[in-house]
Amino acid sequence: MIVDSHLHVWSADLERYPVAEGREPREAAPVELLNEHMAAAGVDQAVIVQAIGYMHDNRYVADCLRRFPGRFAGTGLIDHKAPDAPDVLEKLVREDGFAGLRIHLASRVDHPSLWATPDQDPLWRRAEEVGANITLYGPAAHLEVVEPIVARFPGVRIVLDHVGGVPRPDDDDHDRLRDYVVGLSRYEQIHVKFTPQAHRSQEPFPYPDTFDLYRRLFDAYGPQRVMWGTNFPGVLSSTGYAPALELFQRHLDFLTDDDRRWLLGETAREVFGLR
């Protein structure tokens, strides 16, 4: 069973699914296109992450979950400052079938530290109560300011997007932040998404100069806490959908067959409740 743990979809129907105020419509990347690429590559299930263009309107993802039961899990976006944020999260999970929510630590609106203040505890407590996971998206430097709330809620599963936001190797803070993300493995509830890192490579596919980072993270977290994802539809203009799977199926020679079974499917199925 192969599961794509990270992708986005949005509709061409702007009347039914309008983009949020201040956001510009983009070329459509509907679930039907995703299904075509998944079928061609032999991918069985996937986790749809709410597109930022819709902001807190999660209806398109919710409709995808209803239309294709058992094929997708959902990760939503909510307004964490709203008084009813815990109730909104519970509704997403209990009524709409979402697995959890995503926190945008790179938001231009909120400083990342605002996600970890004590007034956020009710949201995290509700996540723990309903079994929702929380995905953290943003630069690794921003993880440092939310670590305290992660530590306060060991019962909430955490997923780090895109190799934990470790910066490119030419960044002055690369080594420190790489080691910091590796060190976060001491929190047993944290998992990491392995997505293609073509943008940080100086070599052609399969980008062998990126393998060391995967290896360091894999050695720290182990096969049951890492998961593969493509970043569809963005991957279509760089690596390509099927090659994004081939990269992890064939080219990381430190992985055993059992390691790949977890990385390419079993970890995501467990964390996101896919059956």
VMD Tcl script that draws the C-alpha trace (Angstrom):
set ca {
  {0.00 0.00 0.00}
  {1.54 3.30 -1.14}
  {0.37 6.56 0.42}
  {1.26 10.08 -0.68}
  {1.32 11.99 2.61}
  {1.56 15.51 1.23}
  {-0.30 17.21 -1.58}
  {-2.79 19.97 -2.35}
  {-5.83 20.19 -4.60}
  {-8.11 23.06 -5.59}
  {-11.05 23.34 -7.92}
  {-11.60 25.20 -11.18}
  {-15.10 26.05 -9.92}
  {-14.49 29.48 -8.39}
  {-18.18 30.08 -7.85}
  {-18.63 27.05 -5.62}
  {-15.14 27.18 -4.10}
  {-13.94 30.80 -4.17}
  {-10.41 31.68 -3.11}
  {-9.99 33.63 0.10}
  {-9.97 37.41 0.14}
  {-6.56 38.71 -0.91}
  {-5.65 35.48 -2.71}
  {-5.32 35.16 -6.47}
  {-6.86 32.20 -8.33}
  {-4.32 29.78 -9.74}
  {-4.49 27.21 -12.51}
  {-6.77 24.48 -11.24}
  {-5.32 21.35 -9.65}
  {-8.50 19.35 -9.05}
  {-8.79 16.00 -7.33}
  {-9.54 14.37 -10.71}
  {-6.07 15.36 -11.96}
  {-4.53 14.04 -8.76}
  {-6.32 10.72 -9.21}
  {-4.90 10.41 -12.72}
  {-1.32 10.85 -11.50}
  {-1.85 8.55 -8.52}
  {-3.23 5.81 -10.76}
  {-0.39 6.13 -13.26}
  {2.23 5.88 -10.51}
  {0.50 3.12 -8.54}
  {-0.28 5.24 -5.48}
  {-3.22 3.89 -3.48}
  {-4.10 6.59 -0.96}
  {-3.15 10.17 -0.12}
  {-3.36 12.95 2.44}
  {-4.86 16.17 1.09}
  {-3.50 19.26 2.82}
  {-5.80 22.27 2.67}
  {-4.57 24.72 0.03}
  {-3.59 28.13 1.39}
  {-5.67 29.80 -1.32}
  {-8.83 28.68 0.47}
  {-7.50 29.69 3.89}
  {-10.01 28.45 6.51}
  {-12.71 27.35 4.04}
  {-12.11 23.59 4.07}
  {-15.16 22.65 1.98}
  {-13.32 21.41 -1.10}
  {-11.17 18.98 0.86}
  {-14.23 17.88 2.85}
  {-16.08 17.21 -0.40}
  {-13.12 15.19 -1.72}
  {-13.20 13.05 1.42}
  {-16.92 12.40 0.94}
  {-16.63 11.68 -2.77}
  {-13.79 9.16 -2.39}
  {-14.30 7.40 0.96}
  {-11.23 5.50 2.14}
  {-8.94 6.98 -0.52}
  {-8.00 10.25 1.16}
  {-7.30 11.73 4.56}
  {-7.54 15.46 5.16}
  {-5.48 18.11 6.93}
  {-7.35 21.37 7.45}
  {-6.62 25.00 8.24}
  {-8.45 26.92 10.97}
  {-8.28 30.34 12.59}
  {-6.41 29.46 15.77}
  {-7.25 32.83 17.33}
  {-11.01 32.37 17.05}
  {-12.76 31.65 20.37}
  {-14.43 28.58 18.86}
  {-11.24 27.16 17.30}
  {-11.38 23.94 19.38}
  {-14.99 23.36 18.31}
  {-14.13 24.01 14.67}
  {-11.35 21.43 14.89}
  {-13.67 18.90 16.50}
  {-16.24 19.39 13.76}
  {-13.59 18.89 11.07}
  {-12.60 15.60 12.66}
  {-15.93 14.19 13.83}
  {-18.26 15.42 11.08}
  {-16.05 16.04 8.04}
  {-13.57 13.19 8.53}
  {-10.35 15.22 8.72}
  {-7.31 13.73 10.43}
  {-6.01 16.99 11.84}
  {-4.88 20.51 11.10}
  {-1.89 22.33 9.68}
  {-0.12 25.22 11.38}
  {1.51 27.78 9.08}
  {4.55 28.88 11.04}
  {5.64 30.90 8.02}
  {2.46 33.00 8.04}
  {2.85 36.65 7.13}
  {0.08 37.48 9.62}
  {1.04 35.72 12.86}
  {4.40 35.43 14.54}
  {5.02 31.69 15.03}
  {5.32 32.14 18.79}
  {1.58 32.96 18.90}
  {0.86 29.31 18.15}
  {2.52 28.24 21.40}
  {1.17 30.70 23.96}
  {-0.96 29.35 26.84}
  {-4.18 30.55 25.19}
  {-3.55 27.85 22.53}
  {-3.66 25.05 25.08}
  {-7.44 24.50 24.67}
  {-6.95 23.88 20.94}
  {-4.17 21.37 21.55}
  {-6.13 19.76 24.37}
  {-9.08 19.28 22.03}
  {-6.76 17.83 19.39}
  {-5.63 15.28 21.95}
  {-9.22 14.49 22.93}
  {-10.45 13.87 19.38}
  {-7.26 12.18 18.14}
  {-6.30 14.92 15.69}
  {-2.72 15.31 14.57}
  {-1.02 18.68 14.00}
  {1.25 19.34 11.02}
  {3.88 22.06 11.41}
  {4.86 23.90 8.24}
  {7.60 26.49 8.07}
  {11.34 27.09 8.45}
  {13.10 24.95 11.02}
  {14.02 28.10 12.95}
  {10.32 28.62 13.70}
  {10.01 25.17 15.24}
  {12.10 26.39 18.14}
  {9.39 28.77 19.34}
  {6.63 26.15 19.23}
  {8.64 23.40 20.87}
  {7.27 24.34 24.34}
  {3.68 23.52 23.37}
  {4.80 20.31 21.68}
  {6.43 19.35 24.97}
  {3.25 20.23 26.91}
  {1.10 17.90 24.81}
  {2.93 14.60 24.27}
  {-0.38 12.95 23.37}
  {-0.78 15.00 20.17}
  {0.90 13.50 17.14}
  {3.04 16.03 15.28}
  {4.08 15.92 11.63}
  {6.90 18.10 10.30}
  {6.42 19.13 6.68}
  {9.20 19.00 4.06}
  {12.12 17.49 6.05}
  {11.32 19.77 8.96}
  {12.05 22.97 7.05}
  {15.83 22.47 7.24}
  {17.37 25.27 5.14}
  {19.51 24.77 2.07}
  {23.12 23.71 2.62}
  {24.40 27.15 1.62}
  {22.46 28.77 4.48}
  {24.72 29.94 7.31}
  {22.44 28.25 9.86}
  {22.05 24.98 7.97}
  {24.12 22.72 10.22}
  {22.64 24.02 13.45}
  {19.05 23.77 12.26}
  {19.60 20.36 10.66}
  {20.93 19.10 13.98}
  {18.04 20.77 15.80}
  {15.45 18.96 13.67}
  {17.35 15.71 14.13}
  {17.30 16.35 17.88}
  {13.53 16.82 17.92}
  {13.33 13.06 17.45}
  {13.51 12.85 21.27}
  {9.79 13.68 21.20}
  {8.26 10.35 20.34}
  {5.10 11.93 18.92}
  {6.97 13.77 16.13}
  {7.04 12.41 12.56}
  {8.71 13.85 9.44}
  {7.60 14.04 5.83}
  {10.19 13.18 3.19}
  {9.38 15.14 0.05}
  {11.60 15.63 -3.04}
  {14.15 18.39 -2.46}
  {15.04 19.29 -6.05}
  {15.22 22.98 -5.15}
  {18.12 22.39 -2.76}
  {20.11 20.15 -5.09}
  {23.02 21.03 -7.36}
  {22.76 17.71 -9.20}
  {20.22 16.18 -11.60}
  {17.63 13.61 -10.57}
  {17.74 11.67 -8.26}
  {19.52 14.57 -6.47}
  {22.15 12.51 -4.64}
  {23.48 15.55 -2.78}
  {20.20 15.58 -0.79}
  {20.51 11.99 0.42}
  {22.60 12.82 3.49}
  {19.76 14.83 5.02}
  {17.28 12.01 4.47}
  {19.77 9.59 6.02}
  {20.34 11.74 9.11}
  {16.61 12.17 9.69}
  {15.89 8.52 9.02}
  {18.57 7.37 11.45}
  {17.13 9.66 14.14}
  {13.41 9.01 13.68}
  {13.35 5.46 12.31}
  {11.10 3.99 9.62}
  {7.87 4.21 11.64}
  {8.15 8.00 12.06}
  {8.95 9.10 8.49}
  {6.57 9.26 5.54}
  {6.82 9.97 1.82}
  {4.98 12.76 0.02}
  {5.12 14.48 -3.35}
  {3.92 18.08 -2.83}
  {1.51 17.74 -5.78}
  {0.83 19.79 -7.87}
  {4.11 21.68 -7.39}
  {6.07 18.51 -8.05}
  {4.72 18.37 -11.61}
  {6.88 21.31 -12.65}
  {10.05 19.98 -11.05}
  {10.64 16.31 -10.30}
  {7.44 14.88 -11.75}
  {4.90 12.77 -9.89}
  {6.08 9.24 -10.72}
  {9.80 10.15 -10.37}
  {9.01 11.57 -6.91}
  {8.00 8.06 -5.92}
  {10.88 6.40 -7.77}
  {13.33 8.58 -5.83}
  {12.39 6.84 -2.58}
  {11.57 3.44 -4.02}
  {14.90 2.88 -5.78}
  {17.58 5.44 -5.02}
  {18.00 5.66 -1.24}
  {20.13 2.57 -0.87}
  {20.28 2.72 2.94}
  {16.61 1.71 3.12}
  {15.58 -1.91 3.49}
  {12.39 -3.30 1.97}
  {10.71 -3.05 5.36}
  {11.92 0.54 5.78}
  {10.31 1.42 2.46}
  {7.07 -0.27 3.47}
  {6.79 2.16 6.40}
  {8.13 5.22 4.58}
  {5.95 4.76 1.50}
  {2.73 3.89 3.23}
  {2.39 2.34 6.65}
  {3.50 5.37 8.69}
  {1.07 7.71 6.95}
  {-1.77 5.19 7.21}
  {-1.23 4.94 10.94}
  {-0.78 8.66 11.62}
  {-3.67 9.80 9.40}
  {-6.05 6.94 10.16}
  {-6.26 5.51 6.64}
  {-7.64 1.99 6.37}
}
mol new
graphics top color blue
foreach p $ca { graphics top sphere $p radius 0.5 }
foreach p [lrange $ca 0 end-1] q [lrange $ca 1 end] { graphics top cylinder $p $q radius 0.2 }
display resetview
